[in-house]
Amino acid sequence: MRETESPFGFYFILLIHTVGLALLVGANAIIDLRLLGVSRQIPLSPLKRFFGIMWLGFWINVTSGVFLLFAYPTKSLTNPDFYLKLTCIGFAVWIMHRMKRTVFEDPGLDDAGMVRKGAGLAKWSLALWIGAITAGRLLAYTYKYVTYP
């Protein structure tokens, strides 16, 4: 995949990975920022629909991420940033699931209750996604081996 002349090779997979990232983290950031008080005029309940978009982005990223890993396994698997990225993603997805379950699926909460219950999760979510994106970008610059020596 990394040596192909095809436009559907490595850079196409990287593009798909970026689209998945935009769907996942973009939708997540909208919910997080709303829970933290940005654009208070937007009701929170309809934002529950974004969780479907986030899961679509997640599975796009899992699939494209596996292909990227196959392209340069040594580069990723010998880099601590790769494991930091996966750890941040794991915790961020757990928070995303918890936020949906405890904030958006609780029928007894109004917008103020949702903000009270979800603000802490939203802060962690933003921090973890920023960490995952930063660690992912650092993968391009902090490797020791590109391929097995």
C-alpha positions in Angstrom: 0.0 0.0 0.0 2.8 2.5 0.8 4.6 2.0 -2.5 1.7 1.9 -4.9 1.3 4.5 -7.6 -2.5 4.3 -7.2 -4.2 7.4 -5.9 -6.2 5.0 -3.6 -3.0 4.0 -1.7 -1.6 5.4 1.5 -2.7 9.1 1.0 -6.3 8.1 0.2 -6.5 6.0 3.4 -5.0 9.0 5.3 -7.7 11.2 3.8 -10.4 8.8 4.9 -8.9 8.7 8.3 -9.1 12.5 8.5 -12.8 12.4 7.4 -13.6 9.9 10.1 -11.7 12.1 12.6 -13.8 15.1 11.6 -17.1 13.1 12.1 -16.0 11.7 15.4 -14.2 14.5 17.1 -16.2 17.3 15.4 -19.5 16.1 16.5 -18.1 15.3 19.9 -16.7 18.8 20.3 -20.1 20.3 19.4 -21.8 18.4 22.2 -18.9 19.0 24.7 -18.8 22.8 24.0 -22.6 23.0 24.3 -22.4 21.2 27.7 -19.8 23.7 28.8 -22.1 26.7 28.0 -21.3 27.7 24.4 -24.5 28.6 22.4 -26.9 28.1 25.3 -29.8 28.9 23.0 -29.4 25.5 21.3 -31.4 22.8 23.1 -29.3 19.8 24.2 -31.8 16.9 23.6 -31.6 17.1 19.7 -27.8 16.8 19.9 -28.4 13.1 20.9 -28.6 12.4 17.1 -24.9 13.3 16.9 -23.9 10.0 18.6 -24.8 8.1 15.5 -22.4 10.3 13.5 -19.7 9.9 16.1 -20.0 6.1 15.9 -19.8 6.2 12.1 -16.6 8.3 12.4 -15.2 5.9 15.0 -15.7 2.9 12.8 -14.3 4.7 9.7 -11.2 5.5 11.8 -10.8 2.0 13.2 -10.9 0.6 9.6 -8.6 3.2 8.1 -6.3 3.1 11.1 -5.8 -0.6 10.7 -4.8 0.0 7.0 -2.4 2.8 8.2 -0.9 0.4 10.7 -0.4 -2.2 8.0 1.4 0.4 5.9 4.0 1.2 8.6 3.8 -1.3 11.5 7.3 -0.8 12.8 6.9 3.0 12.7 3.8 2.8 14.9 4.4 -0.1 17.1 7.8 1.1 18.3 6.6 4.6 19.1 5.3 5.4 22.6 3.1 8.2 21.0 1.1 5.5 19.3 0.2 3.9 22.6 -0.6 7.3 24.1 -2.9 7.9 21.2 -4.7 4.6 21.6 -5.0 5.2 25.4 -6.5 8.7 24.9 -8.9 7.3 22.3 -10.0 4.4 24.5 -10.8 6.7 27.4 -12.5 9.3 25.1 -14.8 6.7 23.6 -15.6 5.4 27.1 -16.6 8.9 28.1 -18.6 9.3 24.9 -20.6 6.2 25.8 -21.0 7.2 29.4 -22.1 10.7 28.4 -24.8 9.2 26.1 -26.0 6.8 28.7 -26.0 9.1 31.8 -26.7 12.5 30.3 -28.7 12.1 27.1 -30.7 8.9 27.9 -31.9 10.1 31.3 -35.5 11.2 30.6 -35.7 13.1 33.9 -33.1 15.7 33.0 -33.9 19.1 31.5 -31.1 21.2 29.8 -29.8 22.5 33.1 -29.6 19.0 34.6 -27.9 17.7 31.5 -25.3 20.5 31.8 -24.8 19.8 35.5 -24.3 16.1 34.9 -22.3 16.4 31.7 -19.9 19.3 32.1 -17.2 17.3 33.8 -17.4 14.6 31.2 -17.3 17.2 28.5 -14.0 18.7 29.9 -12.4 15.3 30.0 -13.7 14.5 26.5 -12.2 17.6 25.0 -8.9 17.1 26.8 -8.6 13.4 25.7 -9.5 14.2 22.0 -6.9 16.9 21.9 -4.4 14.5 23.4 -5.3 11.8 20.8 -5.0 14.2 17.9 -1.7 15.6 19.2 -0.2 12.2 19.7 -1.4 11.1 16.3 0.2 14.1 14.6 3.4 13.5 16.5 3.6 10.0 15.1 4.8 11.5 11.8 7.8 13.1 13.5 8.8 11.1 16.6 9.5 7.7 15.2 12.9 5.9 15.5 12.3 3.2 12.8 10.2 3.5 9.7 10.5 -0.2 8.8 12.1 -3.2 10.5 15.9 -2.7 10.3 
